[in-house]
Amino acid sequence: MDAHMEAKMDDTAGSCAHPVGVRIVGGLEFQCPACRALLDMEGIERWVRAAERVRDEAYFAVEGDGLAGISSEEHQREVFRRRKVLYELRSVPSSGPVARPEMVLISYDAEGDAYECRIFYKEPRPAYGPERVGVEAGLEPILELRSHPDPNIRLVSGKVEEFHALRALTVKKGSPPPARRVYYSNEL
């Protein structure tokens, strides 16, 4: 995406293009993992319309120029990417059962002193389901996840707490602590 596109971003989202889309954080509220901006469905729709306006302005401003064709294609790709995000979010069921994870992998990162949790779902993976969660390796940050609006994050928080306690116990016994643990659906 070029500087012209970034400059025309929607005011509610700042200058972030939300490169990896947005994640559902509760109800009908969404968050960009890159910039942490919170948007509602109207904010997402404004974000898509902003890309459409930039595409349209770029097309009419430099009609007939060869390089403008490349720029126009970039703008069109950005519109398609944003529309895809919007359509996925619109397909999220507003109520009903939440897709349960099939497996959760918890890894300890010694450099960052944190846990990374990867959540795996049965196919097809729900568009709204979280795939990764990171948390500091301390009891307080782990317990804070218990109040997260997503039920699968709350579920994962209990498993991170369990893994954290296991690591502490093995260190206390003088053994090297495990670096990762997999929890399957029958353990969740």
Secondary structure per residue as TSV (DSSP state, phi and psi in degrees):
chain	resnum	aa	ss	phi	psi
A	1	M	-	360.0	138.7
A	2	D	-	-90.1	174.2
A	3	A	H	-63.7	-33.8
A	4	H	H	-61.2	-42.2
A	5	M	H	-65.4	-44.9
A	6	E	H	-63.2	-36.5
A	7	A	H	-67.9	-24.6
A	8	K	T	-98.3	17.6
A	9	M	-	-63.9	156.0
A	10	D	-	-62.9	137.6
A	11	D	G	-60.6	-34.5
A	12	T	G	-67.1	-23.4
A	13	A	G	-105.9	7.7
A	14	G	T	66.3	-143.2
A	15	S	T	-102.9	8.8
A	16	C	-	-79.4	136.6
A	17	A	-	-90.5	5.0
A	18	H	-	49.4	62.8
A	19	P	T	-60.6	-26.4
A	20	V	T	-109.7	19.4
A	21	G	-	82.2	-156.1
A	22	V	-	-132.8	160.0
A	23	R	E	-117.5	148.2
A	24	I	E	-76.2	133.5
A	25	V	E	-118.2	-3.3
A	26	G	E	151.2	133.9
A	27	G	T	57.1	-123.2
A	28	L	T	-115.1	44.5
A	29	E	E	-118.0	138.6
A	30	F	E	-127.3	151.4
A	31	Q	E	-133.6	137.9
A	32	C	-	-80.7	124.6
A	33	P	T	-65.1	-25.2
A	34	A	T	-77.5	-49.7
A	35	C	T	-108.5	-6.4
A	36	R	-	67.4	14.4
A	37	A	-	-67.9	138.7
A	38	L	E	-99.7	132.4
A	39	L	E	-133.3	148.2
A	40	D	E	-98.6	-176.5
A	41	M	H	-61.7	-37.8
A	42	E	H	-64.4	-37.3
A	43	G	H	-63.6	-39.1
A	44	I	H	-65.6	-41.8
A	45	E	H	-64.6	-39.5
A	46	R	H	-64.1	-37.7
A	47	W	H	-62.2	-41.7
A	48	V	H	-67.3	-45.2
A	49	R	H	-62.1	-34.1
A	50	A	H	-62.0	-41.9
A	51	A	H	-66.0	-38.2
A	52	E	H	-65.3	-40.0
A	53	R	H	-63.9	-43.5
A	54	V	H	-63.1	-42.4
A	55	R	H	-60.6	-46.4
A	56	D	H	-65.4	-41.9
A	57	E	H	-64.0	-41.6
A	58	A	H	-66.2	-35.9
A	59	Y	H	-65.9	-46.6
A	60	F	H	-77.2	-25.8
A	61	A	H	-71.4	-34.3
A	62	V	T	-130.5	41.0
A	63	E	T	-58.7	130.2
A	64	G	T	94.4	-12.4
A	65	D	-	-81.5	135.0
A	66	G	H	-63.4	-42.8
A	67	L	H	-69.0	-28.6
A	68	A	H	-65.1	-30.5
A	69	G	H	-62.0	-40.9
A	70	I	H	-65.3	-45.4
A	71	S	H	-61.3	-41.1
A	72	S	H	-62.8	-39.4
A	73	E	H	-64.2	-39.6
A	74	E	H	-61.7	-44.3
A	75	H	H	-63.4	-39.9
A	76	Q	H	-66.3	-40.7
A	77	R	H	-60.7	-40.1
A	78	E	H	-65.1	-39.6
A	79	V	H	-62.5	-45.3
A	80	F	H	-61.3	-43.1
A	81	R	H	-60.4	-45.0
A	82	R	H	-68.9	-38.7
A	83	R	H	-63.7	-38.6
A	84	K	H	-60.0	-44.5
A	85	V	H	-58.9	-46.9
A	86	L	H	-60.7	-46.3
A	87	Y	H	-65.6	-37.4
A	88	E	H	-63.1	-42.1
A	89	L	H	-68.6	-34.6
A	90	R	H	-68.0	-25.8
A	91	S	T	-83.6	-4.4
A	92	V	S	-68.2	127.0
A	93	P	-	-66.0	134.9
A	94	S	S	-73.9	-23.9
A	95	S	S	-149.9	174.2
A	96	G	S	113.1	-175.4
A	97	P	-	-69.2	145.3
A	98	V	-	-91.0	138.3
A	99	A	-	-63.9	125.7
A	100	R	-	-85.8	145.0
A	101	P	E	-67.0	148.9
A	102	E	E	-88.4	-31.5
A	103	M	E	-158.1	148.3
A	104	V	E	-129.9	127.7
A	105	L	E	-109.9	123.0
A	106	I	E	-113.6	123.7
A	107	S	E	-119.7	143.6
A	108	Y	E	-97.5	128.1
A	109	D	E	-102.2	106.3
A	110	A	T	-66.7	-35.9
A	111	E	T	-63.7	-44.3
A	112	G	T	-93.6	-3.2
A	113	D	T	46.8	56.7
A	114	A	E	-147.5	163.1
A	115	Y	E	-106.3	139.1
A	116	E	E	-114.1	128.2
A	117	C	E	-112.9	126.4
A	118	R	E	-110.2	129.9
A	119	I	E	-109.5	126.0
A	120	F	E	-113.4	136.7
A	121	Y	E	-114.9	159.5
A	122	K	S	-67.0	152.0
A	123	E	S	-73.7	145.1
A	124	P	S	-78.3	139.5
A	125	R	-	-68.2	133.3
A	126	P	-	-67.0	141.2
A	127	A	T	-64.7	-25.2
A	128	Y	T	-98.0	-3.7
A	129	G	S	-79.4	133.1
A	130	P	-	-67.3	144.2
A	131	E	-	-108.9	-29.4
A	132	R	E	-138.0	145.1
A	133	V	E	-140.6	132.9
A	134	G	E	-116.1	141.6
A	135	V	E	-149.0	142.5
A	136	E	E	-62.3	150.5
A	137	A	S	-84.7	65.4
A	138	G	S	-142.6	151.8
A	139	L	H	-63.7	-39.6
A	140	E	H	-62.7	-50.3
A	141	P	H	-62.4	-33.7
A	142	I	H	-66.5	-42.8
A	143	L	H	-68.5	-27.4
A	144	E	H	-62.9	-29.4
A	145	L	G	-65.3	-20.4
A	146	R	G	-65.3	-20.1
A	147	S	G	-99.9	10.8
A	148	H	-	-66.0	144.3
A	149	P	S	-67.2	-24.9
A	150	D	S	-83.2	125.2
A	151	P	H	-63.8	-30.3
A	152	N	H	-71.7	-32.0
A	153	I	H	-67.8	-40.3
A	154	R	H	-62.4	-40.0
A	155	L	H	-61.9	-46.5
A	156	V	H	-63.6	-34.6
A	157	S	H	-59.5	-37.9
A	158	G	H	-65.3	-37.6
A	159	K	H	-72.7	-34.2
A	160	V	H	-66.2	-41.6
A	161	E	H	-60.8	-42.9
A	162	E	H	-61.8	-44.8
A	163	F	H	-66.4	-39.8
A	164	H	H	-60.3	-44.4
A	165	A	H	-65.4	-39.4
A	166	L	H	-62.2	-43.9
A	167	R	H	-63.1	-43.0
A	168	A	H	-63.4	-40.4
A	169	L	H	-65.3	-42.6
A	170	T	H	-68.6	-33.4
A	171	V	H	-67.2	-40.6
A	172	K	H	-62.3	-34.5
A	173	K	T	-79.8	-7.9
A	174	G	T	89.1	10.2
A	175	S	S	-97.6	155.6
A	176	P	-	-69.5	133.8
A	177	P	-	-74.3	151.4
A	178	P	-	-68.3	146.4
A	179	A	S	-90.4	-19.5
A	180	R	E	-153.9	160.5
A	181	R	E	-149.3	137.6
A	182	V	E	-109.2	131.8
A	183	Y	E	-114.7	124.7
A	184	Y	E	-92.9	169.0
A	185	S	G	-56.6	-33.3
A	186	N	G	-72.5	-12.8
A	187	E	G	-99.8	-6.0
A	188	L	-	-90.5	360.0
